Amino acid sequence: MGDAIQPTLIVGLGNPGAEYQATRHNIGFRVVDALAAHWHVSLHPHNRFQGEYGEGQVGGQRLRLLKPLTYMNHSGRSVQAVLSWFKLPISSLLVIYDDADLPLGRLRLRLSGSTGGHNGIKSIIQHTHSQDFPRLKVGIAYGLRLQQTGPRNAVPYVLGNFSQAERDALPEVLTLTIAAIDVAVRDGVETAMNHYNGKTVAIAGP
C-alpha cells in the first residue's frame, strides 16, 4: 500500500449563508461538519484561507478540514490558499460535493476527472491548474429528478431544500460517507473506491 493515495486535506463544497444552509448543493458542507464531529476537529473562520478550517490527528497523521466560504463558483481560491500555505501536493486533496445525476444514498469516489458541469470543481481546477485530485461525489437525486431524461436544468433542484423523506435518510447517508472517507484516509482512495462505490443507502419512496 506504499503507493496508496491517502488524502490529508478534506474539502466540502457549499455556499455560505443561512439561505443556502439546508440546500442539496450544500451536502459537502454537511459532510465536513459531520467529519469534524466524528474526528473531534474544531472548525473556525480563517481569513487567509477564506473559509472555515480545522486540523486534527487521525490514525497518526495530520488531517485538515476546509469549508470554502467564497461561494461555490470561487471555491478554488480557498482550496489553493491552503495548498500553497502548507505546500501540499494536489493529490493530498479530497473534495466532497453534490451530484444531481447520482441517486441520494449513492457515493462515487474518483482519483481525477473533469468538472462534470459542477462550478465548484471547475473553480478548483482553474486555480490549481490540475484535475488530478481525488473527489467524492455524494448523490442528491431523488424522486422525479431520477426520472428526468435529456438536457435538464439542475440549478433550481440543487438550490432547493431536501424533502422530509430525504432529510430522514441523510443521517444514514452521512454515516456511509464518513465511513468511506475514513477508509480513504487510512488505507487509500482506491481501497475506499472498491468498498464504497457500489454501496447504496435504501431511501423510502417520495
C-alpha positions in Angstrom: 0.0 0.0 0.0 3.0 2.3 -0.2 1.6 3.9 -3.4 -1.8 4.5 -1.9 -3.2 8.0 -2.3 -4.3 9.0 1.2 -5.9 12.5 1.4 -4.9 14.8 4.2 -6.9 17.9 3.1 -10.6 17.2 3.1 -12.7 19.9 1.4 -16.5 20.1 1.4 -18.1 22.4 -1.1 -21.2 24.6 -0.5 -22.4 28.2 -0.3 -22.2 30.3 2.9 -25.3 31.9 4.4 -28.5 30.8 6.1 -30.5 30.8 2.9 -28.2 28.0 1.4 -27.6 26.0 4.6 -30.3 23.4 4.0 -30.0 23.1 0.2 -28.9 20.0 -1.6 -26.0 21.9 -3.1 -24.5 22.2 0.4 -24.1 18.5 1.1 -20.3 18.9 1.0 -20.6 21.3 4.0 -22.8 18.8 5.9 -20.2 16.1 5.3 -17.3 18.2 6.6 -19.4 19.2 9.7 -20.1 15.5 10.3 -16.5 14.7 9.8 -15.4 17.4 12.3 -17.7 15.9 14.9 -16.5 12.3 14.1 -12.8 13.2 14.3 -13.2 15.8 17.1 -11.9 18.6 15.0 -12.9 22.2 15.7 -13.7 24.4 12.6 -13.1 28.1 12.8 -13.3 31.0 10.3 -9.8 31.6 8.8 -9.3 34.8 6.8 -6.1 33.6 5.0 -7.9 30.5 3.7 -11.2 32.3 3.0 -13.1 29.5 4.7 -13.8 27.5 7.9 -10.7 25.5 8.7 -9.6 23.0 11.3 -6.9 20.4 12.0 -6.7 17.1 13.8 -4.8 13.8 14.2 -6.5 10.7 12.7 -4.7 7.4 12.6 -1.4 9.0 13.4 -1.5 11.6 10.6 -2.5 15.2 10.5 -5.7 15.9 8.7 -7.1 19.3 7.6 -10.8 20.1 7.1 -11.9 23.0 4.9 -15.3 24.6 4.0 -14.6 27.4 1.5 -16.8 30.5 2.2 -16.1 32.1 -1.2 -19.4 30.9 -2.7 -19.4 27.7 -4.8 -18.2 29.4 -8.0 -14.9 30.6 -6.4 -14.1 27.5 -4.2 -10.7 27.2 -5.9 -9.4 30.4 -4.3 -9.9 28.9 -0.8 -8.5 25.5 -1.8 -5.4 26.9 -3.5 -4.7 29.1 -0.5 -4.5 26.1 1.8 -2.5 24.0 -0.7 0.0 26.9 -1.1 0.4 27.8 2.5 1.2 24.2 3.6 2.9 23.3 0.3 0.7 20.3 -0.1 0.6 18.2 -3.3 -2.6 18.3 -5.3 -3.0 14.5 -4.7 -3.4 15.2 -0.9 -6.8 16.8 -1.7 -10.2 15.1 -1.3 -13.1 17.3 -2.5 -16.7 16.3 -1.4 -19.6 17.7 -3.4 -23.1 17.1 -4.7 -24.0 15.2 -7.8 -27.5 15.9 -9.2 -27.4 12.9 -11.5 -26.5 10.3 -8.8 -29.2 9.0 -6.6 -29.4 10.0 -2.9 -27.7 7.2 -1.0 -25.0 6.6 -3.6 -21.4 7.7 -3.4 -18.8 7.9 -6.2 -15.1 8.2 -5.5 -12.7 9.1 -8.3 -9.0 9.7 -8.4 -9.3 12.5 -11.0 -11.7 13.8 -13.6 -13.3 16.8 -15.4 -15.7 19.4 -13.9 -18.8 17.3 -14.7 -20.6 20.6 -15.0 -20.0 21.4 -11.3 -18.9 25.0 -10.8 -17.1 24.3 -7.6 -14.9 21.7 -9.2 -14.4 24.0 -12.2 -13.1 26.7 -9.9 -10.7 24.3 -8.2 -9.3 23.0 -11.5 -8.8 26.6 -12.7 -6.9 27.7 -9.6 -4.8 24.5 -9.1 -4.2 24.0 -12.9 -4.9 20.3 -12.4 -7.8 17.9 -12.4 -5.7 15.1 -10.9 -7.1 15.2 -7.4 -9.4 12.8 -5.7 -13.1 13.7 -5.3 -16.1 12.2 -3.7 -19.5 12.8 -5.3 -22.5 12.5 -3.0 -25.7 11.7 -4.8 -28.6 14.1 -4.2 -31.0 13.0 -7.0 -34.4 11.8 -5.6 -38.0 11.3 -6.7 -38.9 12.9 -10.0 -35.3 14.0 -10.6 -34.3 10.4 -11.2 -37.0 10.0 -13.9 -35.9 13.0 -16.0 -34.1 12.4 -19.2 -32.3 14.5 -21.7 -31.0 18.0 -21.1 -32.2 19.4 -17.8 -31.5 22.5 -15.7 -30.1 21.3 -12.3 -29.9 24.8 -10.7 -33.4 25.0 -9.3 -33.1 21.5 -8.0 -29.7 21.7 -6.3 -30.6 25.0 -4.7 -33.8 23.6 -3.3 -34.1 22.1 0.2 -34.3 18.4 1.0 -37.8 16.9 1.3 -38.8 15.2 4.6 -38.1 11.8 3.1 -34.6 13.0 2.0 -34.0 14.5 5.4 -34.9 11.2 7.1 -32.3 9.4 5.0 -29.5 12.0 5.5 -28.1 10.6 8.8 -27.5 7.2 7.1 -26.1 8.8 4.0 -23.7 10.9 6.2 -22.7 7.7 8.1 -21.9 5.9 4.9 -19.9 8.9 3.6 -17.8 9.2 6.8 -17.0 5.5 6.6 -15.8 5.9 3.0 -13.6 8.9 3.9 -12.2 7.0 6.9 -11.1 4.2 4.6 -9.7 6.7 2.1 -7.6 8.4 4.7 -6.3 5.3 6.4 -6.0 2.8 3.5 -6.1 4.9 0.3 -8.7 6.3 -2.1 -8.6 3.2 -4.3 -9.4 0.9 -1.4 -12.3 3.1 -0.5 -13.5 3.1 -4.1 -13.5 -0.7 -4.2 -15.5 -0.8 -0.9 -18.0 2.0 -1.3 -18.6 2.9 -5.0 -21.2 0.1 -5.2 -22.9 0.6 -1.8 -26.4 2.2 -1.6 -28.4 3.6 1.3 -32.0 2.5 0.8 -34.4 5.5 0.6 -38.1 5.3 1.2 -40.2 6.4 -1.9 -41.3 10.0 -2.3 
